[in-house]
Amino acid sequence: MILLSSNAQHIFWLGRYLTRIQYLCSLFPFNDDEAARQYAHAFCLPAFDAFSLNELVLDHEQPASFHQQFQNAKNNIHDLRGVLSAPCFAELNQLLHQAQQHAAYICDIAVECNDVLETEANEMLFMFFCLGQKIEQLDRQIRLQQNRSKILGELDLLIEQLYDIGWTSLEDAWQQLKQTPDCNSFYHFSDHMQNLFEMDVV
């Protein structure tokens, strides 16, 4: 399937945002001040304890809030209207409407959106969706200094699929990231991937 790179980027970021929301949901509400400070520091958030971080993620005006992250996911879903299968888009649209009516359900609806997208039959879309999920997990694990070995192995398989569609210029940056999975290597790899997303088709 020929896929516009803009659509590949939308599904990639949709995978990232849904994964980000689900991880934040697994931690919320923050109860430990030190854990909250570590999280806020890792993601450059203006919070200094559990109370201030909880307030931040519930503040609709904050970019890192549940509301804003879900809005980003919603925007990407709407941008994919002409690419997702009709049943998939209809189900996602219904879930988005529920979230708009009941913001407290965002955590549950993010999981349901993820489940719907994982049943999408379009293999190319699913590959970029999975890529977004895995890249988001790796970003978080690097920031929070968590073990990265498992996710690097899972990403290795996806990167091979990217080579198959012609993204071979990622190889050097990917090998560097595997050998030194830190922030600098991650940003270097992300820059290379962004350049490829700016092509016309994938």
Secondary structure as UniProt FT lines:
FT   HELIX           5..27
FT   HELIX           33..42
FT   TURN            43..44
FT   HELIX           50..58
FT   TURN            60..61
FT   TURN            63..64
FT   HELIX           66..79
FT   TURN            80..83
FT   HELIX           86..101
FT   HELIX           103..105
FT   HELIX           106..117
FT   TURN            118..119
FT   HELIX           123..143
FT   TURN            144..145
FT   HELIX           149..164
FT   TURN            165..166
FT   HELIX           168..170
FT   HELIX           171..179
FT   HELIX           183..197
//
